[in-house]
């Protein structure tokens, strides 16, 4: 199995919307992906409640059967739409991919 984890820090304002609205939009778009991309085995989206200086605002946890399935997901047009939305509203991103 391959695990793909992404963390984002959101801008206070972007695309004419405040941080909370953009968090909601991105969360909703991410949660819709399993119905659109069959390679996704598991998908969880979590919003941070800690709010410490080290915390990110949103986390994505996904699992795939193989590296090839992860690559298919990343190239999928529906993922690309969400990625375009994310890039426009975040200040910082961190990613970890690992096999288990």
C-alpha positions as CSV (number, residue, x, y, z in Angstrom):
1,X,0.0,0.0,0.0
2,X,1.0,3.6,-0.6
3,X,0.1,6.4,1.7
4,X,-0.1,10.0,0.5
5,X,-0.4,12.7,3.1
6,X,-0.7,16.4,2.3
7,X,-0.9,19.4,4.7
8,X,-1.9,22.9,3.7
9,X,-1.7,26.4,5.3
10,X,-4.4,28.6,3.8
11,X,-4.1,32.3,2.9
12,X,-6.3,34.6,5.0
13,X,-8.1,35.7,1.8
14,X,-7.9,34.3,-1.8
15,X,-10.2,34.1,-4.9
16,X,-12.4,36.7,-3.3
17,X,-13.2,34.5,-0.3
18,X,-11.9,34.3,3.3
19,X,-9.9,31.5,4.8
20,X,-12.9,29.7,6.2
21,X,-14.8,29.7,2.9
22,X,-11.8,28.4,1.1
23,X,-11.2,25.7,3.7
24,X,-14.8,24.5,3.2
25,X,-14.6,24.6,-0.6
26,X,-11.3,22.6,-0.7
27,X,-12.6,20.1,1.9
28,X,-15.7,19.5,-0.1
29,X,-13.9,19.1,-3.4
30,X,-11.4,16.6,-1.8
31,X,-14.2,14.5,-0.2
32,X,-15.9,14.2,-3.6
33,X,-12.8,12.6,-5.2
34,X,-13.3,8.9,-4.2
35,X,-16.5,8.8,-6.2
36,X,-14.7,10.1,-9.3
37,X,-11.3,8.3,-9.0
38,X,-11.5,4.6,-8.5
39,X,-7.8,4.2,-7.6
40,X,-8.4,5.9,-4.2
41,X,-8.7,3.2,-1.5
42,X,-9.1,5.5,1.4
43,X,-9.5,9.3,1.7
44,X,-9.8,11.4,4.8
45,X,-9.8,15.2,5.1
46,X,-9.2,16.8,8.5
47,X,-9.3,20.4,9.7
48,X,-6.9,21.4,12.4
49,X,-8.4,22.4,15.7
50,X,-5.0,23.0,17.5
51,X,-4.2,26.3,15.9
52,X,-0.6,26.3,17.2
53,X,2.1,28.1,15.2
54,X,3.4,24.7,13.9
55,X,-0.1,23.5,12.8
56,X,-1.3,23.4,9.2
57,X,-5.0,24.2,8.5
58,X,-6.0,21.1,6.5
59,X,-4.7,17.5,6.1
60,X,-5.4,15.0,3.4
61,X,-4.8,11.3,4.1
62,X,-5.1,8.9,1.1
63,X,-4.2,5.3,0.5
64,X,-3.6,3.5,-2.8
65,X,-2.8,-0.1,-3.8
66,X,0.4,0.9,-5.6
67,X,2.6,3.7,-6.8
68,X,1.0,3.4,-10.2
69,X,-2.4,4.0,-8.6
70,X,-1.1,7.1,-6.9
71,X,0.4,8.3,-10.2
72,X,-3.0,7.7,-11.9
73,X,-4.7,9.7,-9.2
74,X,-2.3,12.6,-9.5
75,X,-2.7,12.8,-13.2
76,X,-6.5,12.4,-13.2
77,X,-8.4,15.5,-14.5
78,X,-10.7,15.6,-11.4
79,X,-7.6,15.7,-9.1
80,X,-6.1,18.4,-11.3
81,X,-9.2,20.6,-10.9
82,X,-8.9,20.3,-7.1
83,X,-5.2,20.9,-7.3
84,X,-5.8,24.1,-9.3
85,X,-8.3,25.3,-6.6
86,X,-5.8,24.5,-3.8
87,X,-2.9,26.2,-5.4
88,X,-4.9,29.4,-5.6
89,X,-5.8,29.5,-1.9
90,X,-2.9,28.1,0.1
91,X,0.3,29.7,1.3
92,X,2.2,26.5,2.1
93,X,2.1,22.8,1.3
94,X,3.8,19.8,2.8
95,X,3.7,16.2,1.3
96,X,4.8,12.8,2.4
97,X,4.4,9.6,0.3
98,X,5.5,6.2,1.7
99,X,5.0,2.5,1.2
100,X,3.7,0.2,4.0
